[in-house]
């Protein structure tokens, strides 16, 4: 693999933190801080990444073999990151994302029994029996495929990202990782970005990357504005068993005042994703599991037979975010810090991984050429490449959701016509199918 030209490495002292030992999670942070206090109040690195979710961890993995030093900061404990808990969320993975996960050595870390195949997708309008259907194409980017896409538990994705990076965490060569850290202040300057921590510690780097969620603290601190869409709705997610097969088909039903997505986890198990107005959440959550299962069966017209809820019911507020720019001076946004999507198109994580892929390649190229990895022209190029896809998808999804949750008669008619026309127009279906497969 190519390494960076020596001119890209800072001449400042190399960080002196202790290597991360997974057997001493509770003492690592305090020992590291003590060592820094004895040596210097300021550490120097090439790239600072804030956020150790799957996107932040993926970027760390994508930057190995560049000759660049990376400093990862995370507010949660290492224990929480190392052992993510099941949170009810199932993530749709495109073939492109799968390929990138393979290159990052993450796909091999997945339990094969937890990789669920999605053979077909159908969209319904209310109780209509007509469905706009999407079958898998024979090939994607010239290669034969076995499925339309994949479904993975969010916790499984997080675990795979951590496990792939674990050898570096245990025996650091280019990465310094600190967990349980609270950022006090962020600033960017012509030649460096700086993150200030507690006890008068500071980290300086040529480039700062924000991977800290759709309500990003870093994005706000950098003064980057964002289009934020509060849908006034809540997402309820949980697993079910059912007596009739789902045919490995994802079902997206736009019912009046609510939506229901059924994501196949094998033929007789599915993840249910309900979006409903905030003022109606309590009524739904107060139902017994048996009553809620009966309600689901009625919405689905009995398609899945008898339904049994098998997991805890998780709830999340529904908030869409698209930063108006993906960069600032010496800084860039990746993952949900850049774009947080409505789940109806199931593309949030895929877009996040695309942000890692695009930006890491630009950084690799600049490093190999001995160029400044934090220069504005590089970050502007990242913004242009990533926003070409995210901006139309974000606004198009929001418009689609607005139309399909509008209960007024004209909207109902428009929805029905839209599904019928889309089913007839082969080019439209091909475009949508291409988005599903990646």
N, C-alpha and C positions, 0 to 999 in steps of 0.2 A: 504494500500500500504506500502511496505518496505521503510524505510528511511536510509540514509547513517549512517555508524558508525561515532561517534563524532570525531574520529581521522582523518577523511577526511576533516574536516572543518578547515580553516585557523584560527590561533589564533590572527590574526591581526584585527584591528577595522573593524566593519561592515560598508559598504558604507553609507554615510549620505545624499544622494541625496533625494530631495522631491519626494513623489509619483507622478506619472504622472496623471494629471487631463486633460481629453480630452476637457474641457471647456477653458483651458488656454494654448493652444499649443504654442503660441508665446512667453510666458514668462517662460516656464518651463526650457528651456536650459540655459538661462542666470541666473535664480535663482539658478539652480543646481550648475553652475560653481561658483557662488558667495559663496554658502555654503561650497563647497570644498576648496575654497581659504582660508576661515576662519578656517577650521579644519585641513586639511592636503593636501600636494601636491600629495600624493600617496594614491590611494584607493586599497583595497585588496578584491579579490573575488576568486571563485574557477574556473569558466569558463568564458572566454571572447569570445563573438561571434561578428564578424565584418560583417555587412550586414543584413538588415531587409527586404530582399526580402522574398518570400514564403518559401524558404529553411531555411534561418536564423530564421524566425518566427516559422517554424515547429520544428526546433531543440530546441528553447526555450520551446515550448509546450511539447516536448518529454522528457525534463529534469525535469519537475515538479515532486514533491513527491519523490525526491532523497535526500533531505537534503542538496543539493549543491546550492551555490549561483551563479547566472548567471548575467553577465553584457553585455548588448547588445549595440553596437555602430553602428550608421547609419548616413551617410553624408547627406541624404535627410531630408527634414522637416517631422515632424510627420503627418502633413496635407496631404502630398503627399503619404505617406504610408497608411494612414487611408482611403483615397479616391482615389484609383488607377483609372486612366483613361483607357478607351478602346484603345488598341493599335493594333488591327487587328489580333493578334495572337490567334489561336485556338489550344489548347493543347490536345493531345491524352492521355487518362488515362486508365491504365490497371486495371484489377480487383484487383491485389495486391496493387496497389497504392490507389485504392478506399478504400480497407480495412484499410490501414494505416491512410488515411485521416479520416475515421470513428473513429479510436482509438484516434486520436488527436482532435476529436470533430469539425473537419472542414467540413465534408460532410454535416452535418445538417445545416450549415450556408449558403449553396448554394441555390439559387432560383431554385426550381425544374424545372421551365420552361426553365432554361438555361443549363440543363443537357441533352445533345444530345446523342442519341444512335447510335452506329456504328454496323450495322448488318453484313456487308460483306466488303471485300477489294479486289480490282482488280488492276493488274499491266499490262500496255500496253507498247509495244515497237513501237515508231513512230506511223504511221497511220494504223498499222495492227489491224484487228478486233479481233485477238486472244487475250484473257486475261488470265493471271495466277490468279486464284481466290482463296480466302480464306473465308470460311464460319465459323460461330461460332461453336465451339464444344458444345456438350450437357452439359458437366461438366468441371469445372476448379478446380483442387485440391479437387476433390470429391464432389463438390457442383454444383447444376444445375445453369446455367446462362441464362440470357435473351438476351444478346448482346455480340458481339465480344469485344467491348470496349466502351469508352465514350469520348465525345469531350466537353471541357470546354473553355470558353474564358480565356485568361491569366489574365485579370483584375478580373474575377470572382474568380479564384484561389487565387490571392493576397488578395482580399477582405475577402474571407473565412478564410485564414490563420490569417489575422489581427483580424477579429471578434472573432475567437476562443480564441485568446490570450488576448482580450480586458479586461475581468474581472481581470486578473493579472496586466495588465497595469494600470488599474484604482485603484486597491487596492493591491499593490505589497507585496508579501510574500517572494519570492526567487529571483525575477528579478528586476534589475535596468536597465532601458532603457534610452538611450540618443540619441536624433535625432539632425540633423544639426551639426554633429561633424566631424572635419577634423583631420585625423591621421597624425602626424608629423614624427613618427619613430616607428619601431617595432623591438624588440630584444627578443631573447630566451636564457635562461640560464639553468644550470643544475637543478635548483629547481623551476623556474618560467619563465613565459613569460611576457613581458611588452609592453604596448602600450602607447606611449607618445602623448598627445593632446596639444592643444594650452594653453598658459598661464602657462607653466611649470607643467601641470597636467600629472599624469601617472596612469595607471591602471595595477595592477599586478595580475596574476592568475596562477593557476596550469596548465591550458590548454588554448590554444588559437585556435579558430576555424575560418577559412576563409570561408565566404559565400558571397563574394563580386564580383561575375561575372566571366566570362571566361577570361577577361583581368585583373585578380585579382592583385591588388596592394599588398595585403598581401603575395600572393604566390611569387611575385618577391622580396619583402623585406626579405622573409625567405630564398631566394636563391634556391628555388625549380625550376628546369628546366621543360620545357613542350614541347611536340610535338605540333606545331601549324601549321595548314593547312589553308592557305589563298586560297580559291577556285577561287578567281578572279571573283566571281559572287555576285549578289545581289538578295535578296528575296523580292518580291512584294506580299503583302497580302491585301485582301479586301473581302467584302461580296457581294453576288449576289442573286437575285431572278430569278427563271426560270419557264417556263410554263410546263415542263415535269418533272416527278418525278425522283429523284436520287436513289430511292429504298433504301435509308439509306445506300448507298454503297460508300466507299471511293475509289476514282479513282487516281492512280498514273501513269501518262503518261510520258514516256521518249521520248520526241521529239528531233529532231536533233538541237542541240545548246541550248536547254532549257528543263525544266521539268515543268509539271503542276500537282499539286495535287488538287483534289476536295474533300472537307471534308463536309459531310452532316450535316446540322443544321436544321433538319426536312426535309420532303420530297421535298419541293419546295424552299428551301434556302440552299446555300452552301457557304463555305469559299474557295476562290481561292488562291492558293499558287504557284506563278511563280518564278522559279529560272532562271536567265539569266545572260550572260556575262556582266561584268561591262560596256564595251564599247557599249552595245546595250540597256542599261537601258533608256537612254535619249529618244531614238526613241520610245520606248514603252510607256514611261510616257507622251510623247507629244501627244499621241493619245487622242481623246475625249473619254469619257466614252462609248458612243455609238459605236465608232470604235473599242475600245478595247473589248467590249462585243461581237461584230461580229467576231473578231479575235479568241476569246475563243471558240465561237460556231463552227468555222471552225476546230480548233484543236481537238475538241471533236466529230467531225463528226455529229453535230446536236443532240447528245444524250439527251441534256437537253432542247431542244427547244429554244425558244427566251430567251435571257439572259439580265438582267438589273442589272447594278452595283448599289448597295444601300448604300455603305459606302465610307469613305475616303480611298485612296490608300496609304498604309504604306510601307516603304522600309527599309531593314536592310542589312548591309554587311554580307557576309557568311564566317564565321570563325570557324574552328573546333579546339578544344584544348583537349589534354590529358596530365595531369601532369605525369612526369616520376616516381614520387612517391607521395603518398597522405599524407605524414607526414614529419615533421622535428622535431627537439628537442622541446618538449612541445607544438607542434602545429600540426594541421591537416587541410586538405582541404575537403570541402563538396560541393555538388551541382555543378554548372558550374565552380567554382574555381578548382575543381578536373577534371571534364569532361564536355566539351561543344560539343554537337553532331551536325552533319549535320541533318537538319530536315526531311530528306527523310524517316528515319526509325521511326520518331515520338517518340523517346524514351528519349529525353533529360531530361524532367521533372521527368519521372519515375525513371531514374537512380539517379537523385538528391535526390528523396525521399528515394530510397534504401540506399543511403549514410547516410542519417539521421537515418534510421531504424537500420542499422548495427552498427554505432558508438554509438548511444544512448543506445543500449542494452549492449554493452561492458562497457560503462561508468556506467550504472545502476549496472551491476554485480560487477564491481570494487568498487563502492561506498558502496554497501551492505556488502562487505567483508572487508571494511576498508582499501582498497588498494589505491595506488597512481593512480589517474585517468589520469595522464599525463605521465605515464611511457612509455618508448620506446616499450616495448614488447606489450603493449595494442595497441598502434598506428600502430605497424607493423602488428598486427593481423587484424586490420581494413583495412589496405592497401591490404593485401593478399585476404581477403574476397571480397572486393569491386572490385578489379582489375581483379578477375577471370572472371567477366562478362563484365566489361567495356572495357578492352583492346581488346579482340577479336571483340566485337561489334563495337568499334570505328574504328579499322583498317579495319574490314570487310566492314563497311559502306562506308568508304573512297574509298576502292577498287571498290565497287559496283558503286558508283557515277562516278568514273573515267571511268569505262567501259561503263556506260550507257549515258555518255555525250561525248563520243568519236565518231566523225562522220566518221571515216575511215571505208571503206568496211569490213575489217576483224572483227572489233568491232561490226558492225551492225549484221553480221552473228552470232557472238558469243552470242550476246544478244538474238537473236531470238531462237537459239538452247537452251540457258540457260532457257528461259521461258518455252519452250516445255518440256524439260527434267524435270524441277522442277514440272511441272503439273502432270507428269506421276509418279514420285517417291513420293509415299505417305509419307514415313518417313521424307523427306525433307519438305514437306508441313506441317506436324505435328510439326516439330521443329519451323518453321516460325510462325505458328499459336500460338504456346505456347508463343513465344516472344511477339506477339500482345496482347494476353490476360493477360500475366503476371502470 
